[in-house]
């Protein structure tokens, strides 16, 4: 038997054929499939931080925020169900103690200073609302707490929605257009404009409510007090598809 140093080399044809066979067998990853319209995904960029703090991409920060919201809702439910004897409103109100709050203290993006200020303000408002809900849950007031935990309803959900929009704006470096959509029951819920076509004849929006295809809805621009609501028809509404950060989020395609 020949030793390892004397083993026969494979025929030269193998050397030419093997790479082509492996390429056909396993293929290469088409990374353009992960980008919007074939362009680089800006949300993978690591935003600069003050000092030696670890920089993060949008997806990492959004996942942190999604987990924060999930923990808060779980905690409220545990108080209502008697699993937890008492919640601490003071701890819930501390917007600097959570992971997102820590990141917001150190992220450094001078060109988006106003957006960062708004983001910090709405994140703090979300925590203040959480503290209020913890207090209500401690008192056994189930109805207002459960109502606040429903997607798209009340100031707590609105604050969370604003945080979602402003986080996204940091990476795309474009201030989001705030919209409100009127539901069939007459209530208005928060929405965000994602795309506009043909001067508003068709829109893509995100919101925290599922709409029925074919339904008629009214939409108004919250940044313009004088703007009249405009009627649209829902062409399609589907769940968000970006993972945990899109929990409870729907994407709706509207036509005038």
ZIHUKA-V781554 format. One record per pair of residues at least 12 apart in sequence whose ideal C-beta (glycine too) atoms are under 10 Angstrom apart, sorted by the first residue. I is the first residue (numbers start at 1). J is the second residue. D is the distance in Angstrom with one decimal. If there is no record, write none. Layout:
i->I j->J d->D
i->I j->J d->D
This chain:
i->36 j->172 d->9.8
i->41 j->57 d->9.1
i->41 j->58 d->8.8
i->41 j->59 d->9.1
i->41 j->171 d->9.0
i->42 j->57 d->9.6
i->42 j->58 d->7.9
i->42 j->170 d->9.9
i->42 j->171 d->5.1
i->42 j->172 d->6.0
i->42 j->173 d->7.8
i->43 j->57 d->6.3
i->43 j->58 d->3.6
i->43 j->59 d->6.1
i->43 j->60 d->9.8
i->43 j->61 d->9.5
i->43 j->62 d->8.3
i->43 j->167 d->9.7
i->43 j->168 d->7.9
i->43 j->170 d->9.5
i->43 j->171 d->4.7
i->43 j->172 d->7.7
i->43 j->242 d->9.1
i->44 j->57 d->5.1
i->44 j->58 d->7.4
i->44 j->59 d->7.1
i->44 j->60 d->9.7
i->44 j->171 d->8.7
i->45 j->57 d->6.6
i->45 j->58 d->7.8
i->45 j->170 d->9.8
i->45 j->171 d->6.4
i->46 j->58 d->9.5
i->46 j->60 d->8.8
i->47 j->61 d->8.4
i->47 j->103 d->9.2
i->47 j->106 d->10.0
i->47 j->107 d->5.5
i->47 j->108 d->7.7
i->47 j->109 d->5.7
i->47 j->112 d->9.1
i->47 j->116 d->9.9
i->47 j->170 d->6.6
i->47 j->171 d->7.5
i->48 j->106 d->9.6
i->48 j->107 d->7.6
i->48 j->108 d->4.9
i->48 j->109 d->6.7
i->48 j->110 d->9.2
i->49 j->103 d->8.2
i->49 j->105 d->9.7
i->49 j->106 d->4.9
i->49 j->107 d->5.9
i->49 j->108 d->5.9
i->49 j->109 d->9.6
i->50 j->105 d->8.2
i->50 j->106 d->4.7
i->50 j->107 d->7.7
i->50 j->108 d->4.9
i->51 j->106 d->6.7
i->51 j->108 d->9.1
i->52 j->106 d->9.5
i->53 j->102 d->8.4
i->53 j->103 d->7.9
i->53 j->105 d->8.6
i->53 j->106 d->4.2
i->53 j->107 d->8.2
i->53 j->108 d->9.0
i->54 j->103 d->9.0
i->54 j->106 d->9.1
i->55 j->103 d->9.6
i->55 j->106 d->9.4
i->55 j->107 d->8.4
i->55 j->108 d->9.6
i->56 j->99 d->9.9
i->56 j->103 d->6.6
i->56 j->107 d->8.5
i->57 j->171 d->8.1
i->58 j->167 d->6.9
i->58 j->168 d->7.1
i->58 j->170 d->7.5
i->58 j->171 d->4.5
i->58 j->172 d->8.9
i->58 j->242 d->9.6
i->58 j->245 d->8.7
i->59 j->171 d->9.5
i->59 j->242 d->7.8
i->59 j->243 d->7.8
i->59 j->244 d->9.6
i->59 j->245 d->7.5
i->60 j->103 d->9.0
i->61 j->99 d->8.8
i->61 j->100 d->6.9
i->61 j->103 d->6.1
i->61 j->104 d->9.2
i->61 j->107 d->8.6
i->61 j->167 d->6.3
i->61 j->170 d->8.6
i->61 j->171 d->9.1
i->61 j->245 d->8.9
i->62 j->100 d->9.5
i->62 j->163 d->9.8
i->62 j->164 d->8.0
i->62 j->167 d->6.1
i->62 j->168 d->8.1
i->62 j->171 d->9.6
i->62 j->242 d->7.6
i->62 j->243 d->8.4
i->62 j->244 d->7.9
i->62 j->245 d->3.7
i->62 j->246 d->8.7
i->63 j->99 d->9.9
i->63 j->242 d->9.7
i->63 j->243 d->7.2
i->63 j->244 d->5.5
i->63 j->245 d->6.0
i->64 j->98 d->8.4
i->64 j->99 d->4.7
i->64 j->100 d->5.5
i->64 j->102 d->9.4
i->64 j->103 d->7.1
i->64 j->244 d->9.7
i->64 j->245 d->9.2
i->65 j->98 d->9.1
i->65 j->99 d->8.3
i->65 j->100 d->5.1
i->65 j->103 d->9.3
i->65 j->123 d->8.5
i->65 j->126 d->9.6
i->65 j->160 d->8.5
i->65 j->163 d->6.6
i->65 j->164 d->7.7
i->65 j->167 d->6.7
i->65 j->244 d->9.3
i->65 j->245 d->6.8
i->66 j->100 d->9.9
i->66 j->160 d->10.0
i->66 j->164 d->9.3
i->66 j->242 d->9.7
i->66 j->243 d->8.1
i->66 j->244 d->4.3
i->66 j->245 d->4.5
i->66 j->246 d->8.2
i->66 j->247 d->6.1
i->66 j->248 d->9.5
i->66 j->249 d->9.9
i->67 j->98 d->9.7
i->67 j->99 d->7.9
i->67 j->100 d->9.3
i->67 j->244 d->7.1
i->67 j->245 d->9.4
i->68 j->98 d->5.5
i->68 j->99 d->6.7
i->68 j->100 d->5.8
i->68 j->101 d->8.9
i->68 j->123 d->9.3
i->68 j->126 d->8.9
i->68 j->127 d->9.5
i->68 j->130 d->9.7
i->68 j->160 d->9.5
i->68 j->163 d->9.6
i->69 j->100 d->9.6
i->69 j->126 d->8.3
i->69 j->130 d->9.4
i->69 j->156 d->9.7
i->69 j->157 d->9.8
i->69 j->160 d->6.1
i->69 j->163 d->8.9
i->69 j->164 d->9.5
i->69 j->244 d->9.6
i->69 j->245 d->9.4
i->69 j->247 d->8.0
i->69 j->248 d->8.9
i->70 j->244 d->7.9
i->70 j->247 d->7.3
i->71 j->98 d->8.9
i->72 j->92 d->7.4
i->72 j->98 d->9.3
i->72 j->126 d->8.5
i->72 j->127 d->8.8
i->72 j->129 d->9.8
i->72 j->130 d->5.4
i->72 j->133 d->8.4
i->72 j->134 d->8.8
i->72 j->149 d->9.0
i->72 j->156 d->8.9
i->72 j->160 d->9.3
i->73 j->130 d->9.5
i->73 j->133 d->9.6
i->73 j->145 d->9.9
i->73 j->148 d->9.5
i->73 j->149 d->5.5
i->73 j->156 d->9.8
i->73 j->248 d->10.0
i->75 j->87 d->6.3
i->75 j->88 d->9.8
i->75 j->92 d->8.0
i->75 j->130 d->8.7
i->75 j->133 d->9.7
i->75 j->134 d->7.6
i->75 j->137 d->8.6
i->76 j->92 d->9.3
i->76 j->130 d->8.0
i->76 j->133 d->5.9
i->76 j->134 d->6.9
i->76 j->136 d->9.0
i->76 j->137 d->5.4
i->76 j->145 d->5.7
i->76 j->146 d->8.7
i->76 j->148 d->8.2
i->76 j->149 d->6.4
i->76 j->156 d->9.8
i->77 j->137 d->8.7
i->77 j->145 d->8.6
i->77 j->146 d->8.6
i->77 j->149 d->7.5
i->78 j->137 d->9.0
i->79 j->133 d->9.2
i->79 j->134 d->7.0
i->79 j->136 d->9.3
i->79 j->137 d->4.0
i->79 j->138 d->6.5
i->79 j->139 d->9.9
i->79 j->140 d->9.0
i->79 j->142 d->9.7
i->79 j->145 d->8.1
i->80 j->136 d->9.5
i->80 j->137 d->5.5
i->80 j->138 d->9.8
i->80 j->140 d->7.9
i->80 j->141 d->9.1
i->80 j->142 d->5.4
i->80 j->145 d->6.2
i->80 j->146 d->7.3
i->80 j->149 d->9.4
i->81 j->137 d->9.8
i->81 j->142 d->9.5
i->82 j->140 d->9.5
i->84 j->137 d->9.1
i->84 j->138 d->9.7
i->85 j->138 d->9.1
i->86 j->134 d->9.0
i->86 j->137 d->9.3
i->86 j->138 d->5.9
i->87 j->130 d->9.3
i->87 j->131 d->8.9
i->87 j->133 d->8.8
i->87 j->134 d->3.9
i->87 j->135 d->8.0
i->87 j->136 d->9.8
i->87 j->137 d->6.1
i->87 j->138 d->5.8
i->88 j->131 d->8.7
i->88 j->134 d->7.1
i->88 j->135 d->9.9
i->88 j->138 d->9.3
i->89 j->128 d->9.6
i->89 j->130 d->8.4
i->89 j->131 d->4.1
i->89 j->132 d->7.5
i->89 j->133 d->8.8
i->89 j->134 d->4.7
i->89 j->135 d->4.8
i->89 j->136 d->9.6
i->89 j->137 d->9.6
i->89 j->138 d->7.7
i->90 j->131 d->7.2
i->90 j->134 d->9.2
i->91 j->127 d->9.6
i->91 j->130 d->9.7
i->91 j->131 d->8.3
i->91 j->134 d->8.5
i->92 j->127 d->6.4
i->92 j->128 d->8.7
i->92 j->129 d->9.2
i->92 j->130 d->4.5
i->92 j->131 d->4.3
i->92 j->132 d->8.7
i->92 j->133 d->8.0
i->92 j->134 d->4.8
i->92 j->135 d->8.8
i->93 j->124 d->8.6
i->93 j->127 d->5.3
i->93 j->128 d->5.7
i->93 j->129 d->9.3
i->93 j->130 d->7.2
i->93 j->131 d->3.7
i->93 j->132 d->8.7
i->93 j->134 d->8.6
i->93 j->135 d->9.9
i->94 j->124 d->9.4
i->94 j->127 d->6.7
i->94 j->130 d->10.0
i->94 j->131 d->8.7
i->95 j->120 d->7.8
i->95 j->121 d->9.5
i->95 j->122 d->9.8
i->95 j->123 d->5.4
i->95 j->124 d->4.1
i->95 j->125 d->8.5
i->95 j->126 d->7.5
i->95 j->127 d->4.1
i->95 j->128 d->7.9
i->95 j->130 d->9.3
i->95 j->131 d->9.9
i->96 j->120 d->9.5
i->96 j->123 d->9.6
i->96 j->124 d->8.5
i->96 j->127 d->9.0
i->97 j->127 d->8.9
i->98 j->123 d->8.6
i->98 j->126 d->10.0
i->98 j->127 d->7.7
i->100 j->119 d->9.4
i->100 j->120 d->9.9
i->100 j->123 d->6.3
i->100 j->126 d->9.5
i->100 j->127 d->9.8
i->100 j->163 d->8.0
i->100 j->167 d->8.7
i->101 j->120 d->8.3
i->101 j->123 d->6.5
i->101 j->124 d->8.1
i->101 j->127 d->7.8
i->103 j->123 d->10.0
i->104 j->116 d->7.5
i->104 j->119 d->6.6
i->104 j->120 d->5.3
i->104 j->123 d->6.4
i->104 j->124 d->9.2
i->104 j->163 d->9.8
i->104 j->167 d->9.7
i->105 j->120 d->8.5
i->107 j->119 d->9.1
i->107 j->120 d->9.7
i->107 j->170 d->7.8
i->109 j->170 d->6.3
i->109 j->171 d->9.7
i->109 j->173 d->8.7
i->111 j->170 d->10.0
i->111 j->173 d->7.2
i->112 j->166 d->9.3
i->112 j->169 d->7.4
i->112 j->170 d->5.7
i->112 j->171 d->9.5
i->112 j->173 d->6.4
i->112 j->174 d->9.7
i->112 j->175 d->8.7
i->114 j->175 d->8.0
i->115 j->165 d->9.7
i->115 j->166 d->5.7
i->115 j->167 d->9.4
i->115 j->169 d->5.3
i->115 j->170 d->6.2
i->115 j->173 d->8.5
i->115 j->174 d->9.3
i->115 j->175 d->6.1
i->115 j->176 d->9.0
i->116 j->166 d->8.2
i->116 j->169 d->9.7
i->116 j->170 d->7.1
i->117 j->166 d->9.6
i->118 j->162 d->7.6
i->118 j->163 d->9.4
i->118 j->165 d->9.4
i->118 j->166 d->5.6
i->118 j->169 d->8.8
i->118 j->175 d->8.7
i->119 j->162 d->8.2
i->119 j->163 d->6.5
i->119 j->165 d->9.1
i->119 j->166 d->4.0
i->119 j->167 d->6.6
i->119 j->169 d->8.1
i->119 j->170 d->7.2
i->120 j->163 d->9.6
i->120 j->166 d->9.2
i->121 j->159 d->9.3
i->121 j->162 d->8.8
i->121 j->163 d->9.7
i->121 j->166 d->9.3
i->122 j->158 d->8.8
i->122 j->159 d->5.3
i->122 j->160 d->8.3
i->122 j->161 d->8.8
i->122 j->162 d->4.1
i->122 j->163 d->5.1
i->122 j->164 d->9.4
i->122 j->165 d->8.8
i->122 j->166 d->6.5
i->122 j->167 d->9.8
i->123 j->159 d->7.8
i->123 j->160 d->9.1
i->123 j->162 d->8.8
i->123 j->163 d->5.3
i->123 j->166 d->8.7
i->123 j->167 d->9.2
i->124 j->159 d->8.9
i->124 j->163 d->9.9
i->125 j->155 d->7.7
i->125 j->156 d->8.9
i->125 j->158 d->8.8
i->125 j->159 d->4.6
i->125 j->160 d->9.6
i->125 j->162 d->8.1
i->125 j->163 d->8.9
i->126 j->155 d->9.0
i->126 j->156 d->6.6
i->126 j->157 d->9.3
i->126 j->158 d->9.1
i->126 j->159 d->4.0
i->126 j->160 d->5.6
i->126 j->161 d->9.6
i->126 j->162 d->8.3
i->126 j->163 d->6.2
i->127 j->156 d->9.8
i->127 j->159 d->8.7
i->128 j->155 d->9.3
i->128 j->156 d->9.3
i->128 j->159 d->8.4
i->129 j->148 d->7.5
i->129 j->154 d->8.1
i->129 j->155 d->5.5
i->129 j->156 d->4.0
i->129 j->157 d->8.9
i->129 j->158 d->8.9
i->129 j->159 d->5.9
i->129 j->160 d->8.9
i->130 j->148 d->9.2
i->130 j->156 d->6.7
i->130 j->159 d->9.1
i->130 j->160 d->9.7
i->132 j->144 d->9.4
i->132 j->145 d->9.6
i->132 j->148 d->8.8
i->132 j->155 d->8.9
i->132 j->156 d->8.2
i->133 j->145 d->5.3
i->133 j->146 d->9.9
i->133 j->147 d->10.0
i->133 j->148 d->5.5
i->133 j->149 d->8.1
i->133 j->154 d->9.4
i->133 j->156 d->6.4
i->136 j->148 d->8.4
i->150 j->208 d->8.8
i->150 j->209 d->9.3
i->150 j->248 d->9.4
i->151 j->189 d->8.6
i->151 j->207 d->8.7
i->151 j->208 d->3.8
i->151 j->209 d->6.3
i->151 j->210 d->9.0
i->151 j->247 d->9.1
i->151 j->248 d->4.4
i->151 j->249 d->8.3
i->151 j->250 d->8.8
i->152 j->181 d->9.1
i->152 j->183 d->8.6
i->152 j->187 d->8.8
i->152 j->188 d->9.7
i->152 j->189 d->4.1
i->152 j->190 d->6.7
i->152 j->191 d->8.7
i->152 j->207 d->6.4
i->152 j->208 d->3.7
i->152 j->209 d->4.6
i->152 j->210 d->9.8
i->152 j->248 d->8.2
i->152 j->249 d->9.7
i->152 j->250 d->9.4
i->153 j->187 d->7.7
i->153 j->189 d->7.2
i->153 j->190 d->9.8
i->153 j->208 d->8.4
i->153 j->209 d->8.8
i->154 j->189 d->9.9
i->157 j->189 d->8.3
i->157 j->190 d->7.6
i->157 j->208 d->6.5
i->157 j->248 d->9.1
i->158 j->180 d->9.8
i->158 j->189 d->8.5
i->158 j->190 d->5.3
i->158 j->208 d->9.6
i->159 j->190 d->9.6
i->160 j->190 d->9.3
i->160 j->208 d->8.4
i->160 j->248 d->9.4
i->161 j->178 d->9.1
i->161 j->189 d->8.7
i->161 j->190 d->4.6
i->161 j->191 d->8.3
i->161 j->192 d->7.4
i->161 j->206 d->9.0
i->161 j->207 d->8.2
i->161 j->208 d->6.5
i->161 j->249 d->9.0
i->162 j->176 d->8.8
i->162 j->178 d->7.9
i->162 j->190 d->7.5
i->162 j->192 d->9.1
i->164 j->176 d->9.0
i->164 j->190 d->9.6
i->164 j->192 d->7.5
i->164 j->206 d->8.1
i->164 j->208 d->9.1
i->164 j->245 d->7.7
i->164 j->246 d->9.2
i->164 j->249 d->7.6
i->165 j->177 d->9.0
i->165 j->178 d->7.3
i->165 j->190 d->8.7
i->165 j->191 d->9.6
i->165 j->192 d->4.8
i->165 j->193 d->9.5
i->165 j->206 d->8.5
i->166 j->192 d->10.0
i->167 j->245 d->8.6
i->168 j->192 d->8.1
i->168 j->194 d->9.3
i->168 j->206 d->9.3
i->168 j->245 d->9.5
i->169 j->192 d->9.6
i->175 j->223 d->9.4
i->176 j->192 d->5.2
i->176 j->193 d->7.0
i->176 j->194 d->8.8
i->176 j->206 d->9.7
i->176 j->223 d->9.9
i->177 j->191 d->9.6
i->177 j->192 d->7.2
i->177 j->193 d->4.1
i->177 j->194 d->9.3
i->177 j->196 d->8.4
i->177 j->205 d->9.5
i->177 j->221 d->6.9
i->177 j->222 d->8.5
i->177 j->223 d->6.6
i->177 j->224 d->9.8
i->178 j->190 d->7.2
i->178 j->191 d->8.1
i->178 j->192 d->7.0
i->178 j->193 d->8.1
i->178 j->220 d->9.8
i->178 j->221 d->7.5
i->178 j->222 d->4.2
i->178 j->223 d->5.8
i->178 j->224 d->10.0
i->179 j->191 d->4.3
i->179 j->192 d->6.6
i->179 j->193 d->5.6
i->179 j->203 d->8.5
i->179 j->205 d->6.3
i->179 j->206 d->9.7
i->179 j->207 d->8.4
i->179 j->219 d->5.7
i->179 j->220 d->6.9
i->179 j->221 d->6.1
i->179 j->222 d->6.4
i->179 j->223 d->8.9
i->180 j->207 d->9.4
i->180 j->218 d->8.8
i->180 j->219 d->7.3
i->180 j->220 d->5.3
i->180 j->221 d->8.3
i->180 j->222 d->5.6
i->180 j->229 d->8.5
i->181 j->205 d->7.3
i->181 j->207 d->6.1
i->181 j->209 d->7.9
i->181 j->211 d->8.1
i->181 j->217 d->5.6
i->181 j->218 d->7.1
i->181 j->219 d->5.3
i->181 j->220 d->8.1
i->181 j->229 d->9.3
i->181 j->232 d->8.6
i->181 j->234 d->9.9
i->181 j->252 d->8.2
i->181 j->254 d->8.8
i->182 j->216 d->9.8
i->182 j->217 d->6.3
i->182 j->218 d->4.1
i->182 j->219 d->7.6
i->182 j->220 d->7.8
i->182 j->229 d->6.9
i->182 j->231 d->9.7
i->183 j->207 d->9.8
i->183 j->209 d->6.7
i->183 j->211 d->8.3
i->183 j->215 d->9.2
i->183 j->217 d->7.5
i->183 j->218 d->9.2
i->184 j->211 d->9.4
i->184 j->212 d->8.7
i->184 j->215 d->7.1
i->184 j->216 d->8.8
i->184 j->217 d->8.3
i->187 j->209 d->9.6
i->188 j->218 d->8.6
i->188 j->219 d->9.8
i->188 j->220 d->7.7
i->188 j->222 d->9.4
i->188 j->229 d->9.3
i->189 j->207 d->6.2
i->189 j->208 d->6.9
i->189 j->209 d->5.7
i->190 j->206 d->9.8
i->190 j->207 d->7.0
i->190 j->208 d->7.5
i->190 j->209 d->9.6
i->190 j->222 d->8.1
i->191 j->203 d->9.4
i->191 j->205 d->4.7
i->191 j->206 d->6.7
i->191 j->207 d->4.1
i->191 j->208 d->8.5
i->191 j->209 d->8.7
i->191 j->217 d->9.6
i->191 j->219 d->7.3
i->191 j->220 d->9.7
i->191 j->222 d->9.3
i->191 j->250 d->9.6
i->191 j->252 d->7.9
i->191 j->254 d->9.8
i->192 j->204 d->9.9
i->192 j->205 d->6.3
i->192 j->206 d->5.0
i->192 j->207 d->7.4
i->192 j->249 d->9.5
i->193 j->205 d->5.8
i->193 j->206 d->8.6
i->193 j->219 d->9.1
i->193 j->221 d->8.6
i->194 j->206 d->5.8
i->194 j->251 d->7.2
i->194 j->252 d->9.4
i->194 j->253 d->9.7
i->195 j->253 d->9.1
i->197 j->253 d->9.9
i->197 j->255 d->9.3
i->198 j->255 d->9.6
i->198 j->256 d->8.8
i->199 j->256 d->9.6
i->200 j->219 d->9.3
i->200 j->221 d->9.8
i->200 j->230 d->7.2
i->200 j->232 d->9.2
i->200 j->254 d->9.7
i->200 j->256 d->6.8
i->201 j->232 d->9.4
i->201 j->254 d->9.6
i->201 j->255 d->7.0
i->201 j->256 d->4.9
i->202 j->232 d->8.4
i->202 j->233 d->9.9
i->202 j->235 d->7.7
i->202 j->253 d->7.2
i->202 j->254 d->6.6
i->202 j->255 d->4.8
i->202 j->256 d->6.9
i->203 j->219 d->7.4
i->203 j->230 d->9.4
i->203 j->232 d->6.9
i->203 j->235 d->9.8
i->203 j->252 d->8.2
i->203 j->253 d->7.6
i->203 j->254 d->4.7
i->203 j->255 d->8.1
i->203 j->256 d->8.3
i->204 j->235 d->9.7
i->204 j->236 d->9.8
i->204 j->251 d->6.6
i->204 j->252 d->7.4
i->204 j->253 d->5.6
i->204 j->254 d->7.7
i->205 j->217 d->9.8
i->205 j->219 d->7.6
i->205 j->232 d->9.2
i->205 j->237 d->9.6
i->205 j->250 d->9.1
i->205 j->251 d->7.5
i->205 j->252 d->5.3
i->205 j->253 d->8.3
i->205 j->254 d->6.6
i->206 j->240 d->6.8
i->206 j->246 d->8.5
i->206 j->249 d->5.7
i->206 j->250 d->7.0
i->206 j->251 d->5.5
i->206 j->252 d->7.6
i->207 j->237 d->8.8
i->207 j->240 d->9.9
i->207 j->248 d->9.8
i->207 j->249 d->7.5
i->207 j->250 d->5.9
i->207 j->251 d->8.4
i->207 j->252 d->6.4
i->208 j->240 d->9.6
i->208 j->247 d->9.7
i->208 j->248 d->5.3
i->208 j->249 d->6.1
i->208 j->250 d->7.1
i->209 j->237 d->8.8
i->209 j->248 d->9.0
i->209 j->249 d->9.7
i->209 j->250 d->6.6
i->209 j->252 d->8.9
i->210 j->234 d->10.0
i->210 j->237 d->5.8
i->210 j->238 d->8.8
i->210 j->239 d->7.8
i->210 j->248 d->9.6
i->210 j->250 d->5.1
i->210 j->252 d->8.6
i->211 j->232 d->9.9
i->211 j->234 d->4.6
i->211 j->235 d->9.9
i->211 j->236 d->9.0
i->211 j->237 d->4.2
i->211 j->238 d->10.0
i->211 j->250 d->7.1
i->211 j->252 d->5.2
i->211 j->253 d->9.7
i->211 j->254 d->8.7
i->212 j->234 d->6.5
i->212 j->237 d->7.3
i->213 j->233 d->9.0
i->213 j->234 d->5.6
i->213 j->235 d->6.9
i->213 j->236 d->5.8
i->213 j->237 d->6.5
i->213 j->238 d->9.9
i->213 j->252 d->9.5
i->213 j->253 d->9.3
i->214 j->233 d->6.7
i->214 j->234 d->6.3
i->214 j->235 d->8.3
i->214 j->236 d->9.7
i->215 j->232 d->9.3
i->215 j->233 d->7.3
i->215 j->234 d->4.7
i->215 j->237 d->8.6
i->215 j->252 d->9.6
i->215 j->254 d->9.9
i->216 j->231 d->6.3
i->216 j->232 d->7.5
i->216 j->233 d->5.8
i->216 j->234 d->7.9
i->217 j->229 d->9.4
i->217 j->230 d->9.6
i->217 j->231 d->7.4
i->217 j->232 d->5.5
i->217 j->233 d->7.7
i->217 j->234 d->6.2
i->217 j->252 d->8.3
i->217 j->254 d->7.0
i->218 j->230 d->7.0
i->218 j->231 d->5.8
i->218 j->232 d->7.6
i->219 j->231 d->8.0
i->219 j->232 d->5.7
i->219 j->252 d->9.9
i->219 j->254 d->7.1
i->219 j->256 d->9.5
i->230 j->254 d->9.5
i->230 j->256 d->6.8
i->231 j->254 d->9.6
i->231 j->256 d->7.1
i->232 j->252 d->8.9
i->232 j->253 d->9.6
i->232 j->254 d->3.8
i->232 j->255 d->6.4
i->232 j->256 d->5.6
i->233 j->253 d->9.8
i->233 j->254 d->6.8
i->233 j->255 d->5.4
i->233 j->256 d->7.8
i->234 j->252 d->5.9
i->234 j->253 d->7.4
i->234 j->254 d->6.1
i->234 j->255 d->8.4
i->235 j->252 d->8.2
i->235 j->253 d->4.4
i->235 j->254 d->6.5
i->235 j->255 d->5.3
i->236 j->251 d->8.5
i->236 j->252 d->7.3
i->236 j->253 d->4.7
i->236 j->254 d->9.2
i->236 j->255 d->9.9
i->237 j->250 d->5.5
i->237 j->251 d->7.1
i->237 j->252 d->4.4
i->237 j->253 d->7.4
i->237 j->254 d->9.1
i->238 j->250 d->6.7
i->238 j->251 d->5.5
i->238 j->252 d->8.1
i->238 j->253 d->8.5
i->239 j->251 d->7.6
